[in-house]
Amino acid sequence: MTQHTDPRAELVELRAERDALKAQLAGDLPRATRWLQRKVWRQAEALALLNQRVVNQRFVLRTLDELGRSLSAEELRAATKADATAS
């Protein structure tokens, strides 16, 4: 799976990380800790979304296995479209 990132968002994140490291070096640990905590929360949210996608895909695969058939072309297009809009 290819991960697409917005270069501007990545730059903002790198600047925030730089500022947090500067704060840590300056002894402002609460500021550095707040940034790290927000980063962990964002990563936890992204992981929860990814886990939900995996759960959904496993459910579909189990259902299809029980039905003993593959997706039709129309079902595959609909599933792909739904997955793309969910991410």
C-alpha positions in Angstrom: 0.0 0.0 0.0 1.4 3.4 -1.0 1.1 6.1 1.5 0.4 9.6 0.1 1.4 12.5 2.3 0.9 16.2 1.8 4.3 17.8 1.7 3.0 20.9 3.5 1.6 18.9 6.3 4.9 17.0 6.5 6.8 20.2 6.7 4.5 21.6 9.4 5.0 18.3 11.4 8.8 18.5 11.0 8.8 22.2 12.2 6.7 21.3 15.2 9.1 18.4 16.0 12.1 20.8 15.7 10.4 23.3 18.0 9.7 20.6 20.5 13.3 19.5 20.5 14.4 23.1 20.9 12.0 23.4 23.9 13.4 20.3 25.4 17.0 21.5 25.0 16.0 24.8 26.6 14.5 22.9 29.6 10.9 23.6 28.7 9.8 20.0 29.2 6.1 20.6 29.4 6.0 22.1 25.9 8.0 19.2 24.5 5.8 16.7 26.3 2.6 18.3 24.9 3.9 18.0 21.4 4.8 14.4 21.9 1.5 13.6 23.5 -0.4 15.2 20.5 1.7 13.2 18.1 0.9 9.9 20.0 -2.8 10.8 19.9 -2.7 11.4 16.1 -0.8 8.1 15.6 -3.3 6.2 17.8 -6.2 7.6 15.8 -4.5 6.6 12.5 -3.9 3.1 13.9 -7.5 2.8 15.0 -8.7 3.7 11.5 -6.3 1.2 9.9 -7.5 -1.5 12.3 -11.1 -0.7 11.5 -10.3 -1.1 7.8 -8.6 -4.5 8.5 -11.6 -5.7 10.5 -14.0 -4.6 7.7 -11.9 -6.4 5.1 -11.7 -9.6 7.1 -15.5 -9.5 7.6 -16.0 -9.2 3.8 -13.5 -12.0 3.1 -15.2 -14.3 5.7 -18.6 -13.5 4.3 -17.5 -14.3 0.7 -15.8 -17.5 1.9 -19.0 -18.6 3.5 -20.9 -17.7 0.3 -18.4 -19.7 -1.7 -17.9 -17.1 -4.4 -15.8 -14.0 -5.3 -16.9 -10.5 -5.7 -18.6 -9.6 -9.0 -17.1 -6.7 -11.0 -19.8 -4.4 -9.8 -19.3 -5.4 -6.1 -15.6 -4.9 -6.4 -15.9 -1.4 -7.9 -18.4 -0.5 -5.1 -16.1 -1.9 -2.4 -13.0 -0.1 -3.8 -14.9 3.2 -4.1 -16.2 2.8 -0.5 -12.7 2.0 0.8 -11.2 5.0 -1.0 -13.8 7.4 0.5 -13.3 5.9 3.9 -9.5 6.6 4.0 
